[in-house]
Amino acid sequence: MDLKQLCEIHAPSGNEKQLRDLLLAEAKRLCGEENARIDRMGNVLCFRKGREVGHPHVCVTAHMDEVGFIIRSAADDGLLRFRPVGGIDPRVVVSKRVLVGEKKLPGVIGAMPIHLQTEDDLERVLDFDRLYIDIGAKSKDEAMEKCPPGTYACFDTPYAPFGDGFVCAKALDDRVGCYNLLELMREDYPGDVTFAFVIREESGLRGSAGAAFTIRPDIALNLEGTAANDLGTEDSVGQVCCAGKGVAVSFMDNSSIGQRQLFRKLMLLADREGIAHQPKRGVTGGNDAARFQRAAAGALTCTLSVPCRYIHSGASVCCLSDIEAQYALVRAFLLNV
């Protein structure tokens, strides 16, 4: 399963079934039918027995869900009213194409055109109450029949390589992590490893809360896509991490603090193996590492991220070499832990 296929599947937080079924089938193929399963929460867990005894049990995790939208009602003119699923800036969604519901009805996110806005309208902050999804319905009844409340919608963005080793797609957060989990599952390691594809990260780290208590690893490495702040408006001090400069190793965020010895071990290992890497210098945001750190007796945790420009939008951008660096560092760790 390649990154293009993973990114173009629609799996908004809370509606991950299509992707989950594919990941489960691939996990069974790579690790054996008896070693892969779906837990009660809907996470895909895959266990690979180590070749030796005496090594810590490591869990490597990535979330399968993506940000998206959910329909809540329709106006009399057939325009759908909706809310975001996950953290999406309303300023980046106007005029974006979406696919709505299981039938993937084409739609466009719209707002009042600038020609019709008053001065007061122009001064107001754009929010989701002022946006709608147009599916070409002519009435409320028609819209609600096709897209009842609770229907999900996703960005309609094709996967597109461009420039010098870059790719543009939706859902790079966190299909890059899912892709590398599948690649890591192709070989054996000295110690026991559990690979966890978790759900609902974008809506509150919900899937990992259950998985962490089930797996109870000694060490948890969380694979993510994170916000690259490497644009021309920022000086080098303000750049959280940069696309094209390697995997970003996190020492802290809003939800957890990486275990210091583990952070240092990963940085030194990357140096030794010649793997491109950088510290993630921002401490905002949160991810599934927090759930593993706090579950049961706790686990040593660290997050390894691929820097993504324009994250949580319809068109994120990352560098393929950073994806390769994320894979290389996790593989080196699993072989040397």
C-alpha positions, 0 to 999 in steps of 0.5 A: 500500500503506497502513500498515494493510496493512503492519502486519498482514502477518506477517513475523518475522525469517527468514520475510519472504517474504510481505511481501518479495513485496508490497514487490517488486511495489510497488517494480517498479510505482513504479520500473520492472520493471528497477530493482527486485530481490531480492539473495542475502540476500533484501533488496529493492533499488530504484534510482532514477537521479538527474536530475543528475550530481555528487550523492552516491549516497544509500541510504535503508533500512528493515527489513521484519522484525518480532519474533516467536516460533519453535516448538522443541518441544511437551509431552505435553499439546500445549502448544507450547514456543517462543523469541523471535525478536528482543528481546521482554520475556517479561513483555509476552506472557502472554495475548497472541493469536498466529497460528502457521505458514503456515496462521495457526493461532490460539493464545494465549501462556500461563503458570501462573495466579497461583492455582496459583503458590507463593511461590517461583514468584511470586519467580522472574523470568518467562522463556520456559521458563515460557511456552507457546503453546496452539493447542488441541492435545490431544497432542504428536503433534497439536501437532507435526504442525500446528506442527513445530519451526522454525514461526514465530508472530506477534502477532495484533493488528489495526491500530487508530487511536485518540485524537488522531492515534495508531495501535496495531498490531504491527510498527510497528518497522519498517513505518513505515519501509517505508511511508515508503520506498514514499512516497519512491519516488513521485518523482525526485531530483537524485542517485541513490537506492537504496531498500533494504528489508532483512531480519533486522534484529531477529536481528542486522542480518543483511540489511543486512550484505549490502546495504551491500556491494552498494550501497556508497552515499556516504550511508545514511539508516536509517528506524526505529521506536524506543523512546519513553520519554515515559511518566509515570514518566520526567522530561524528562531521562530521556525518550529521545524523545517520541511526537508531537514529530516525527522522532527524529534519532540522533547515537549508539547502541550500534552506530554513531555518526552522522556529525556533519556529517550529523546537524547538516545534518539538524537544520538542514534540519528547522529550515529546512523547519519539520519537527517533529523532536527529537534521540534522546537515548538511546544504547542499541540498534542498527540497520542504520546500523552495517552501512552505516557499516562496509561496504567504504569506509564511508558517512556514516550517520544514523538517523531514527526514529519514536518508538514506545511499547511497542515490541517488544510485541503492541501498539505505539503511535505518532503519525501526525504523526511518521511524516509528519515522518520522510517530510518530512525524508528527502524534503527531504534527498534534494532538497537533498543 
